[in-house]
C-alpha cells in the first residue's frame, strides 16, 4: 500500500496556551441583575431579624435602621412566654405538616403511576376531571368541607386539616408526568418476569421516582406549614391553632401588638421551613434536572 502524503498544517499561534477572555457585557448584566434580585429577597428577612432585636417603638423608624444600636434578645423570650402559646402552635403546625406530607407521598405516587402506566376504563376522563379540580378555588369548596367536618365532629381538630390534605390533584399530576417518562420497556420486562402491577410499582417505579417524591414531600410540607386560610376556618382555639394563626393572634386587633415580639416569633417560625429546604434542596435540584433532560 502506498503511503499517503498528508499535509501537516502548522500550529496556530497561541494554540495550547491559556487565552483569557473578558466576560461579555451580557454576562456582567446578568450577574448584576442576579445580585440585585438576591438583595431584594434578602432585605425583608434582614429587616425581620433586626426588628426582632430592637425596641418595639423603633420598629417603624424612617428611614429604617438595618442594624439596631442595641441588641435586645428579650423579644424572643417574650414571644415564647407570652399569652399566645407560640411553641404549642409550632408543634401543631409540625404535626399537621408532617402528617399531610406523609399522606401525600403515599397516595400521590400510587395514583400517578395508575394514571401513567395502568389501563382501566375511563382513565383519561377521570384524569381530566381531576385536573379540572385545580381550577376550582379553595374558597368555593370550603363551605361543603366545613359542613362535612362538622358532621363528623372534627371541627377544632387537626384531623380537619390532615384528612383533606393527604392527597391532591397537583401531587397526582406531578407524579403522573414523571412516570410517563419511564421507559415502557422496563415495565414490560417486569411483567414478563411475572411481577404483578403492585410489585412493579413498589420495586421498580417507586425507587426511580425517589427525587420526584422527595420534592413533592418538601413542597407539601412548606405549603401546609405556611397555610392560613383553612386553619382559620377549622380551628378556633389557641391550643389547637397553627403557627400562622398564632402569629396573627400575637399581632392583636388592629395590629396593635408588640411588633418586635411578632418579628421574633416569625424568625422562629421560618427556621424549620428553612432547615427543611436546605436539607432537601439536593433532591429538588436532582428532580428538576432529571425532568429537564428527559426525552
C-alpha positions as CSV (number, residue, x, y, z in Angstrom):
1,X,0.0,0.0,0.0
2,X,1.4,3.4,-1.0
3,X,2.0,5.9,1.7
4,X,-0.4,8.9,1.5
5,X,1.3,12.3,1.8
6,X,-1.0,14.2,4.1
7,X,0.0,17.9,4.5
8,X,0.6,18.9,8.1
9,X,-0.8,22.3,9.0
10,X,1.4,24.4,11.2
11,X,0.1,25.0,14.7
12,X,-1.9,28.2,15.2
13,X,-0.3,30.9,17.1
14,X,-1.4,30.9,20.7
15,X,-2.7,27.3,20.5
16,X,-2.1,25.3,23.6
17,X,-1.8,28.5,25.6
18,X,-4.4,29.6,28.0
19,X,-6.3,32.5,26.4
20,X,-8.1,34.6,28.9
21,X,-11.3,36.1,27.6
22,X,-13.0,39.0,29.1
23,X,-16.6,38.3,30.2
24,X,-19.2,39.7,27.8
25,X,-21.5,42.6,28.6
26,X,-24.4,40.2,28.7
27,X,-22.9,38.1,31.4
28,X,-22.0,41.1,33.5
29,X,-25.5,42.4,33.2
30,X,-26.9,39.0,34.2
31,X,-24.7,38.9,37.3
32,X,-25.7,42.4,38.3
33,X,-29.4,41.6,37.9
34,X,-29.0,38.4,40.0
35,X,-27.2,40.3,42.7
36,X,-30.0,43.0,42.8
37,X,-32.6,40.2,42.9
38,X,-30.8,38.4,45.7
39,X,-30.5,41.7,47.8
40,X,-34.2,42.3,47.2
41,X,-35.1,38.9,48.5
42,X,-32.8,39.0,51.5
43,X,-33.8,42.5,52.6
44,X,-37.2,41.6,54.1
45,X,-35.6,38.7,56.1
46,X,-32.8,41.1,57.3
47,X,-35.4,43.7,58.4
48,X,-37.4,41.0,60.2
49,X,-34.4,39.7,62.1
50,X,-33.1,43.2,63.0
51,X,-36.6,44.3,64.1
52,X,-36.8,41.4,66.4
53,X,-33.7,42.7,68.2
54,X,-34.8,46.3,68.8
55,X,-37.4,48.0,70.9
56,X,-40.9,48.0,69.5
57,X,-41.0,51.8,69.5
58,X,-38.3,51.9,66.8
59,X,-39.9,49.2,64.6
60,X,-41.3,51.7,62.1
61,X,-38.5,54.2,62.1
62,X,-38.0,56.0,58.7
63,X,-35.5,55.6,57.2
64,X,-35.3,52.1,58.6
65,X,-32.3,51.1,60.6
66,X,-30.9,47.9,59.2
67,X,-28.7,47.4,62.2
68,X,-30.1,48.1,65.7
69,X,-28.0,50.3,68.0
70,X,-28.8,47.9,70.9
71,X,-29.3,44.2,70.5
72,X,-32.3,43.2,72.7
73,X,-32.7,39.4,72.8
74,X,-35.6,39.7,75.3
75,X,-38.1,39.9,72.5
76,X,-37.5,36.2,71.8
77,X,-38.2,35.3,75.5
78,X,-41.3,37.5,75.4
79,X,-42.6,35.8,72.2
80,X,-42.2,32.3,73.7
81,X,-43.6,33.2,77.2
82,X,-46.4,35.5,76.1
83,X,-50.1,34.9,76.3
84,X,-50.1,33.1,72.9
85,X,-48.6,29.6,73.2
86,X,-46.4,30.0,70.2
87,X,-44.4,26.9,70.8
88,X,-47.6,24.9,71.1
89,X,-48.8,26.4,67.9
90,X,-45.5,25.4,66.2
91,X,-45.9,21.9,67.4
92,X,-49.4,21.8,66.0
93,X,-48.1,23.0,62.6
94,X,-45.3,20.5,62.7
95,X,-47.7,17.6,63.4
96,X,-50.2,18.7,60.7
97,X,-47.5,19.4,58.1
98,X,-45.7,16.1,58.7
99,X,-48.9,14.1,58.6
100,X,-50.1,15.8,55.4
101,X,-46.7,15.3,53.7
102,X,-46.5,11.6,54.6
103,X,-50.0,11.1,53.3
104,X,-49.3,12.9,50.1
105,X,-46.1,10.9,49.3
106,X,-48.0,7.7,49.9
107,X,-51.2,8.4,47.9
108,X,-49.9,10.7,45.0
109,X,-47.3,8.3,43.6
110,X,-49.8,5.4,43.6
111,X,-52.4,7.4,41.8
112,X,-49.8,8.9,39.4
113,X,-48.5,5.5,38.5
114,X,-52.0,4.2,37.9
115,X,-52.8,7.1,35.5
116,X,-49.5,6.8,33.7
117,X,-48.9,3.0,33.3
118,X,-52.1,1.1,34.0
119,X,-55.0,0.6,31.6
120,X,-58.6,0.8,33.0
121,X,-61.9,2.1,31.8
122,X,-62.4,5.9,31.9
123,X,-58.7,6.6,32.8
124,X,-58.4,9.7,30.7
125,X,-61.8,11.1,31.6
126,X,-61.1,10.6,35.3
127,X,-57.8,12.3,34.9
128,X,-59.3,15.3,33.1
129,X,-61.8,15.6,35.9
130,X,-59.0,15.5,38.4
131,X,-57.1,18.3,36.6
132,X,-60.3,20.3,36.4
133,X,-60.4,20.5,40.2
134,X,-57.2,22.5,40.1
135,X,-59.2,25.4,38.6
136,X,-61.7,25.5,41.5
137,X,-60.6,28.0,44.2
138,X,-60.4,26.7,47.7
139,X,-63.0,29.3,48.8
140,X,-65.6,27.6,46.6
141,X,-65.3,24.2,48.4
142,X,-64.6,25.4,51.9
143,X,-68.3,25.6,52.9
144,X,-69.2,22.0,51.9
145,X,-65.9,20.8,53.5
146,X,-66.8,22.7,56.7
147,X,-70.2,21.1,56.9
148,X,-68.7,17.7,56.3
149,X,-66.2,18.2,59.1
150,X,-68.9,19.4,61.4
151,X,-71.0,16.3,60.7
152,X,-68.1,14.1,61.7
153,X,-67.3,16.2,64.8
154,X,-63.8,17.2,63.6
155,X,-64.0,21.0,64.0
156,X,-61.2,22.4,66.1
157,X,-59.3,19.2,65.5
158,X,-56.1,18.7,63.5
159,X,-57.8,15.9,61.5
160,X,-59.9,18.5,59.8
161,X,-56.7,19.7,58.1
162,X,-54.9,16.4,57.8
163,X,-57.7,14.3,56.1
164,X,-58.4,16.7,53.2
165,X,-54.7,17.3,52.7
166,X,-53.3,13.7,52.4
167,X,-53.9,13.7,48.7
168,X,-54.3,16.3,46.0
169,X,-54.7,16.7,42.2
170,X,-51.4,18.7,41.9
171,X,-49.3,15.9,43.5
172,X,-51.0,13.2,41.3
173,X,-50.3,15.3,38.2
174,X,-46.7,15.8,39.1
175,X,-46.0,12.1,39.7
176,X,-48.0,11.1,36.6
177,X,-45.8,13.3,34.5
178,X,-42.7,11.6,36.0
179,X,-44.0,8.1,35.5
180,X,-44.9,8.9,31.9
181,X,-41.2,9.5,31.3
182,X,-40.2,6.0,32.5
183,X,-39.3,3.7,29.6
184,X,-42.2,1.3,28.9
185,X,-39.6,-1.5,28.3
186,X,-38.8,-1.6,32.0
187,X,-42.4,-2.1,32.9
188,X,-42.9,-4.8,30.2
189,X,-39.7,-6.6,31.3
190,X,-41.0,-6.8,34.9
191,X,-44.4,-8.1,33.7
192,X,-42.6,-10.8,31.6
193,X,-40.7,-11.9,34.7
194,X,-44.0,-12.5,36.4
195,X,-44.2,-9.3,38.5
196,X,-47.6,-8.0,39.4
197,X,-48.6,-4.4,39.0
198,X,-48.1,-3.7,42.7
199,X,-44.6,-5.3,42.6
200,X,-43.7,-3.4,39.5
201,X,-44.7,-0.2,41.2
202,X,-43.1,-0.9,44.6
203,X,-39.8,-2.5,43.4
204,X,-39.1,-0.7,40.1
205,X,-41.1,2.5,39.5
206,X,-41.2,4.0,43.1
207,X,-37.4,3.7,43.7
208,X,-36.8,5.5,40.4
209,X,-39.2,8.3,41.5
210,X,-37.3,9.0,44.7
211,X,-36.3,12.5,43.8
212,X,-39.7,13.4,42.5
213,X,-41.4,12.0,45.6
214,X,-39.0,13.9,47.8
215,X,-39.6,17.2,46.0
216,X,-43.4,16.7,46.4
217,X,-42.9,16.0,50.1
218,X,-41.0,19.2,50.6
219,X,-43.5,21.3,48.6
220,X,-46.4,19.8,50.6
221,X,-44.7,20.4,53.9
222,X,-43.9,24.0,53.2
223,X,-47.4,24.6,51.9
224,X,-49.0,23.1,55.0
225,X,-46.6,24.8,57.3
226,X,-47.5,28.3,55.9
227,X,-51.2,27.6,55.4
228,X,-53.5,30.2,57.0
229,X,-56.9,30.1,55.2
230,X,-58.0,26.6,56.1
231,X,-56.7,26.6,59.7
232,X,-58.5,29.9,60.3
233,X,-61.8,28.2,59.3
234,X,-61.5,24.8,61.1
235,X,-59.5,25.8,64.2
236,X,-60.9,28.2,66.7
237,X,-58.9,27.9,69.9
238,X,-55.3,29.0,70.8
239,X,-54.4,25.4,71.9
240,X,-55.2,23.9,68.5
241,X,-54.1,26.9,66.4
242,X,-51.3,26.5,63.9
243,X,-48.3,28.8,63.8
244,X,-49.7,31.4,61.2
245,X,-52.8,31.7,63.4
246,X,-50.6,32.2,66.5
247,X,-48.7,35.0,64.8
248,X,-51.9,36.8,63.9
249,X,-53.1,36.4,67.5
250,X,-49.8,37.9,68.7
251,X,-50.2,40.9,66.5
252,X,-53.6,41.6,68.2
253,X,-56.6,43.5,66.9
254,X,-55.9,46.4,64.6
255,X,-52.2,45.3,64.5
256,X,-51.6,47.0,67.9
257,X,-49.4,44.2,69.3
258,X,-45.7,44.2,70.0
259,X,-44.1,44.3,66.6
260,X,-40.7,43.3,67.8
261,X,-42.0,40.2,69.5
262,X,-44.0,39.3,66.5
263,X,-40.9,39.5,64.3
264,X,-39.0,37.4,66.9
265,X,-41.8,34.7,66.7
266,X,-41.7,35.0,62.9
267,X,-38.0,34.4,62.9
268,X,-38.5,31.3,65.0
269,X,-41.4,30.2,62.7
270,X,-39.3,30.3,59.4
271,X,-36.4,28.4,60.9
272,X,-37.9,24.8,60.5
273,X,-39.0,25.6,56.9
274,X,-35.6,26.9,56.1
275,X,-33.9,23.8,57.5
276,X,-36.2,21.5,55.6
277,X,-35.5,23.4,52.3
278,X,-31.7,23.4,52.9
279,X,-31.7,19.7,53.7
280,X,-33.8,18.7,50.8
281,X,-32.5,21.1,48.1
282,X,-30.3,18.4,46.5
283,X,-33.4,16.3,45.9
284,X,-35.3,19.2,44.5
285,X,-32.4,20.1,42.1
286,X,-32.0,16.5,41.1
287,X,-35.7,16.2,40.3
288,X,-35.7,19.4,38.2
289,X,-32.5,18.3,36.4
290,X,-33.9,14.9,35.7
291,X,-37.1,16.3,34.4
292,X,-35.2,18.7,32.2
293,X,-33.1,16.1,30.4
294,X,-35.9,13.7,29.6
295,X,-36.9,13.0,26.0
